[in-house]
């Protein structure tokens, strides 16, 4: 009976020990699996974080590139505008657009640049304040335009070589020049010659007795031949020619 009891106790103890060992082994596996899962999650999180950082870095690069392109485009635009503003010449088309009575600011807007001050008389702000500005012509070779302002308004304009005869296709012959006489109206003269010439100077208010305008015509003979006609108050007041045939 004692032996049986002894063997029974030993058997129970053995079962308990075996159960403890099995539990320990199972717990180890669970711990290892948990650790492995945590490591995998950590690696995944790191990879996601790395991808997000890479994406943010690429977005930042794109934004920087976009800003650089915008600045470069703005710089080019500014450079082009500056180049345009630095053009201080006057063309025949711009000269024709200018009319007496315009302000200096309006004239500068048409030409695109300020003129070179040639003379100034009288007190600024008074009706006697007179200023003369000049602009070089696009064609060069001494071509220029002179504009006179009085009391802040354009009073007269003149040019030499700015149009180079291109603003009028009307030519004049020696015979036509001899037909016209001082005192004729501008309409009578234009009918004989065939039209208006190139305006080389203009002063006064159109339609008034003080309105004075000079026209230059190229001669049909070419080689620099030309004629200049001056009208005052709508009547021919003087004429001159060079090399007409």
C-alpha positions, 0 to 999 in steps of 0.5 A, a space after each residue: 500500500 505504501 509503495 502504491 502511494 509512493 508511486 502515485 505521488 511520483 506520477 503526479 509530480 512527474 505530470 506536474 513537471 511535464 506540464 510546467 515544461 510544456 507551458 514554458 516551451 509554449 510561452 517561449 514560442 508565443 514570446 518569440 512570435 510576439 517579438 517577431 511581429 513587433 519587429 515586422 511592424 517596426 520595420 513596416 512603420 520605418 519603411 512607410 516613414 521613409 517613403 513619406 519622407 522621400 515623398 515630402 522631399 520630392 514635393 519640396 524639390 518640385 516646389 523649389 523648381 517651380 519657384 525657380 522657374 517662376 523667378 526665371 520667367 519673371 526675370 526674363 519678362 523684366 529684362 524684356 520690359 527693361 530692354 523695351 524701355 531703354 529704346 529712346 528712339 522715335 519712329 515715323 508712326 509714333 511721330 504721326 500719332 503725336 498731335 499738338 495739345 498733348 501733354 508731355 506724359 501722353 507723348 512719352 507714353 506714345 514714344 515709350 521713352 523720355 526725351 532729351 531736354 534741349 532748352 527751358 525758358 520761363 517759370 514752371 507752372 506759368 503759361 510762359 514756361 517753354 520746354 524743348 525735348 529731342 528724340 533720335 530717329 530709329 534710322 540713325 544717321 542724324 535723324 531726330 525729332 524736336 517737340 516744343 511744350 508750352 504751359 505743359 502742352 505740345 505746341 509744335 513738333 518737327 523732324 528730320 529723317 525720322 520718316 525718311 520719306 516712308 510715311 508718304 508715297 506721294 512724289 513731286 515733279 519740277 512741273 508740279 512744283 512750278 504750278 503751285 503758288 503762294 496763297 493757294 489753299 492746301 486742298 488746291 496744292 494737294 490736288 496738283 501734286 496728288 496728296 499730302 507729303 510727309 509732315 516735317 513740322 507742325 505748330 499751333 492749333 489745327 484750323 486756326 490762323 496760326 496753325 503752321 505745317 510743313 510737308 516734304 515730298 520726295 522728287 521723282 528724280 530720286 537721288 535726294 531730290 525733294 520739295 518742302 511746302 509750308 502752310 499757315 492758316 490753311 494757305 501756302 506761305 512758302 515753298 523750296 525744292 532741291 534737285 527736282 526735274 
